[in-house]
């Protein structure tokens, strides 16, 4: 779909002990009210990265309105699985549910398909950490590192060069930051242009823990990797 | 007049069921198999209303097989038990309900632990180390209950206490030993 190749880049990297997602935000500006994203909700600014269930975080690229509808559908599907089976929905099954819906819209006349690609970062006891990609046609595939949205070709080849087997989450975060800084249009990275999330296992409970970074945490992370804006660095 | 038993060990579950097929006071046959293998690591013993039992057991068997074919892996014992329980509970609230009691035992390959679930026709489910259904259960459970105190419903050795206030919901520990 045309819309997706212009949408903000979303990239994901699968590590041995977690999954990392990063997304480029397009809707920015001084006048945009971001007060809610600083403290409310579960982190993130709610444009690109969403929590679907305990064990799945998703990054979206494409038509935002369509994405919202899909996210809502996915959350319902995940809760329905929990209701019937008393277990968190396996990641691939959740991807399948969404792809079944997406596929339906390519087959029946009169309606347009969902103009959304998704990256799913998840964990389940069957296959542990997983990263899936799905496109508007309803195809999905599993990846070690992949990318959707604008400049996805550049990001993909960068990931291919830099990805190492058995990479750890810390290194995956660095890799994602590096690739993101190279593929984004703007020269400086900041929390107003970037969303970030990780999915790891809690050391004690052995349950998945999804973390969607708040704007302040994203800035701190950028600073740590030396990619923050100049004036930010001077202020600190 | 049926009976079934099951117990878990360190890394296994054993299930046993009688082999009688009876109606009223007449025994029809003595080589009936009332334990179905629902997958490579899942067993289900069923008893109750004749006819209902077989119908329901086959329904469960086929559905779990379908799940496995669709998702390339079988349901874990916990998920399978939840699904079976829900099926019983849904049927109980329909015009024609299944009167089936179940013992579901399996080996969880993801966590490498044996699992046993006791379920009755009302949709009660319990995760237990050992269990029995039928008249034999009165005898078998007393044999297996080394600490009867723990299972008597009138003894409450501990309470779970939860509080809600401006901070939200939280759980508090209460020391019952005092």
Boltz contact constraints between the chains, C-beta under 6 A:
constraints:
  - contact:
      token1: [A, 84]
      token2: [B, 83]
      max_distance: 6.0
  - contact:
      token1: [A, 84]
      token2: [B, 86]
      max_distance: 6.0
  - contact:
      token1: [A, 85]
      token2: [B, 79]
      max_distance: 6.0
  - contact:
      token1: [A, 85]
      token2: [B, 82]
      max_distance: 6.0
  - contact:
      token1: [A, 85]
      token2: [B, 83]
      max_distance: 6.0
  - contact:
      token1: [A, 86]
      token2: [B, 82]
      max_distance: 6.0
  - contact:
      token1: [A, 87]
      token2: [B, 79]
      max_distance: 6.0
  - contact:
      token1: [A, 125]
      token2: [B, 110]
      max_distance: 6.0
  - contact:
      token1: [A, 126]
      token2: [B, 73]
      max_distance: 6.0
